[in-house]
Amino acid sequence: MNSTTSTARRARRIVWSAITLIVAVIAAFAVQQSLAAADAVLSHSFTAGPGSDASTDDSAAETSAGAASIPPGGSVLAPSDADGVIRDGDQPTVFDTDRVAVGNLDPALLDALQRAASDADVPFLVNSGWRSAALQQHMLDQAVISYGSAEEAARWVATPETSLHVSGEAVDLGGLPTLDWLAQHGAGYGLCQIYANESWHYELRPDAVTQGCPEMYADPTEDPRMQR
């Protein structure tokens, strides 16, 4: 075999290797794009609790138990935006009062949230605020299915009659930087975490400004207000 033939064969091998590599890269990119598109569809769920930014805080427990299965249009069995549904990726801030989940909050709570958000260096995203009784019932029904019993569901989702979200007196916030800021500074605005198992759930306690936040309940089943 002469050197010319050997060189030609080496050149062909290099060309085919390059073509194979290019094809592999294109195929991998196509697969990646397909998976990204699938993830985008799957992640277009609704948040009704956990806060946040649901992808970065622990409120996924309440979210998956509640509004994640609600379709965009809403129906008698699946509440819609007018019921306070907030979709993942479309969380309002505490200043977006045109969204009923924010605008229907108790005025004193909303004022405290807005003052705190103005002083903080992180955005106050609302994963769930005011909820209609229909949305709360839907969440409770889904929680019973998800957790397997009404007793376990009660640790995460209240009834429409007892829910502080239905009365506009509670808000679920996210993500982690916001919750960390509130853990350090929230009491100065009367904003307190109420349940140890729900780091995203905040209510207004005006006395906390001078006395600090009260001791947390382990979960809602220890809260006397949930026994009404």
C-alpha positions in Angstrom: 0.0 0.0 0.0 1.5 3.3 -1.0 1.5 6.4 1.2 -1.1 8.1 -1.1 -3.7 5.4 -0.6 -3.0 5.2 3.2 -3.4 9.0 3.5 -6.7 8.9 1.5 -8.1 6.2 3.8 -7.2 8.2 6.9 -8.8 11.2 5.4 -12.0 9.3 4.7 -12.0 7.9 8.3 -11.6 11.4 9.7 -14.5 12.7 7.5 -16.8 9.9 8.5 -15.9 10.4 12.2 -16.7 14.0 11.9 -20.0 13.3 10.2 -20.9 10.7 12.9 -20.1 13.2 15.6 -22.2 16.0 14.0 -25.2 13.6 13.6 -24.8 12.5 17.3 -24.8 16.2 18.4 -27.9 17.0 16.4 -29.7 14.0 17.7 -28.8 14.8 21.3 -30.0 18.4 20.8 -33.3 17.2 19.4 -33.8 14.9 22.3 -33.0 17.6 24.8 -35.4 20.0 23.1 -38.2 17.3 23.2 -37.6 16.7 26.9 -37.6 20.4 27.6 -40.9 20.8 25.8 -42.3 17.9 27.8 -41.1 19.3 31.1 -42.7 22.7 30.2 -46.1 21.0 29.6 -45.9 18.9 32.8 -44.8 21.9 34.9 -47.7 24.0 33.8 -49.7 23.2 36.9 -51.4 25.5 39.4 -50.1 26.4 42.7 -52.5 27.0 45.6 -50.2 26.9 48.5 -46.7 26.3 48.6 -45.1 29.1 47.7 -43.0 29.2 45.6 -41.8 29.9 43.5 -43.2 26.4 43.9 -40.0 24.9 42.4 -37.8 26.3 45.2 -39.7 25.9 48.4 -41.4 23.2 50.4 -45.0 24.3 49.6 -45.1 21.5 47.0 -46.8 19.3 49.6 -49.9 21.5 49.8 -49.8 22.3 46.1 -49.7 18.7 44.9 -52.5 17.9 47.3 -54.6 20.7 46.1 -54.8 22.8 42.9 -52.2 21.0 40.7 -55.0 19.1 38.9 -57.1 22.2 38.1 -57.5 22.8 34.3 -57.0 26.3 32.9 -60.6 27.0 32.1 -62.1 26.1 35.4 -65.4 24.4 36.0 -67.9 23.6 38.7 -65.6 20.9 40.0 -62.4 22.7 39.2 -62.3 26.4 40.3 -60.7 29.0 38.0 -58.8 32.2 38.3 -61.8 34.0 39.8 -61.6 31.5 42.8 -58.0 32.5 43.5 -56.2 29.9 41.5 -52.5 30.8 40.9 -50.7 28.9 38.2 -47.1 27.8 38.6 -44.8 30.3 36.8 -47.5 33.0 37.0 -47.3 34.0 40.6 -48.2 37.6 41.4 -46.4 39.8 43.9 -48.0 41.3 46.9 -48.5 44.5 44.8 -50.6 42.8 42.1 -53.9 43.6 43.6 -55.7 43.1 40.3 -55.4 39.4 41.0 -58.2 38.3 43.3 -55.8 36.1 45.2 -54.0 39.2 46.3 -56.7 41.9 46.1 -59.1 40.0 48.3 -56.6 39.6 51.2 -57.5 41.2 54.5 -56.4 44.9 54.1 -54.3 44.9 57.2 -52.4 41.8 56.1 -51.9 43.2 52.6 -50.6 46.4 54.0 -48.0 44.6 56.2 -47.0 42.4 53.2 -46.5 45.4 51.0 -44.5 47.4 53.6 -42.3 44.4 54.2 -41.8 43.8 50.5 -40.9 47.4 50.0 -38.1 47.1 52.5 -36.9 43.6 51.5 -34.3 42.9 48.8 -36.2 39.9 47.5 -39.6 39.7 45.6 -42.6 38.6 47.6 -44.3 36.1 45.3 -47.7 34.9 46.3 -48.2 31.2 45.7 -51.7 31.3 47.3 -53.6 34.1 49.0 -57.4 34.5 49.1 -59.3 31.4 48.0 -62.9 30.8 47.3 -64.7 28.2 49.3 -65.0 26.2 46.1 -61.3 26.2 45.6 -60.7 25.3 49.2 -63.1 22.3 49.0 -61.4 21.2 45.8 -58.0 21.3 47.5 -59.3 19.4 50.5 -60.9 16.7 48.3 -57.6 16.3 46.4 -55.6 16.2 49.6 -57.7 13.3 51.0 -57.0 11.4 47.8 -53.3 12.3 47.8 -52.7 11.5 51.4 -55.0 8.6 51.7 -57.1 9.8 54.7 -58.9 12.9 55.9 -56.8 12.9 59.1 -53.5 13.2 57.2 -55.0 15.7 54.7 -56.0 17.9 57.7 -52.3 18.5 58.4 -52.1 20.4 55.2 -55.4 21.7 54.0 -58.3 23.2 56.1 -62.0 22.9 55.4 -63.7 25.9 53.7 -65.3 26.7 57.0 -62.0 27.0 58.9 -59.5 28.1 56.2 -57.8 31.4 56.9 -57.3 31.6 53.1 -61.0 31.7 52.5 -61.3 34.6 54.9 -58.3 36.3 53.4 -56.3 36.2 56.6 -53.5 34.0 55.3 -51.0 34.0 52.5 -48.5 31.4 51.1 -45.3 33.0 49.9 -42.1 31.9 48.1 -39.4 31.2 47.3 -36.7 30.3 49.7 -34.9 33.8 49.8 -38.3 35.4 50.6 -39.0 32.9 53.3 -35.5 33.3 54.8 -36.0 37.1 54.9 -39.4 36.8 56.6 -38.0 34.3 59.1 -35.5 37.0 60.1 -37.5 40.2 59.7 -41.2 39.3 59.4 -42.1 39.8 63.1 -41.1 43.5 62.7 -44.1 43.8 60.4 -46.4 41.5 62.3 -45.9 38.7 59.8 -45.6 35.3 61.4 -45.2 31.7 60.3 -48.0 29.9 62.1 -47.3 26.2 61.4 -44.0 24.5 61.8 -44.7 22.2 58.8 -45.7 25.1 56.5 -42.7 27.5 56.2 -44.6 29.4 53.5 -47.9 30.1 55.4 -48.0 33.6 57.0 -50.6 35.5 58.9 -50.8 38.9 60.6 -50.0 39.1 64.3 -49.8 42.8 65.2 -48.4 42.1 68.7 -45.4 40.5 67.1 -43.9 43.9 66.3 -43.1 44.4 70.0 -43.5 40.9 71.5 -42.3 38.6 68.7 -44.2 35.9 66.9 -46.1 33.3 69.0 -44.9 29.8 69.3 -45.8 27.8 66.2 -48.3 24.9 66.0 -46.7 21.7 64.7 -49.4 21.6 62.0 -53.0 22.9 61.5 -54.5 20.0 63.5 -53.1 21.6 66.7 -54.7 25.0 65.9 -58.0 25.5 67.9 -59.3 27.7 65.0 -59.4 24.6 62.8 -61.8 22.8 65.2 -64.7 25.1 64.5 
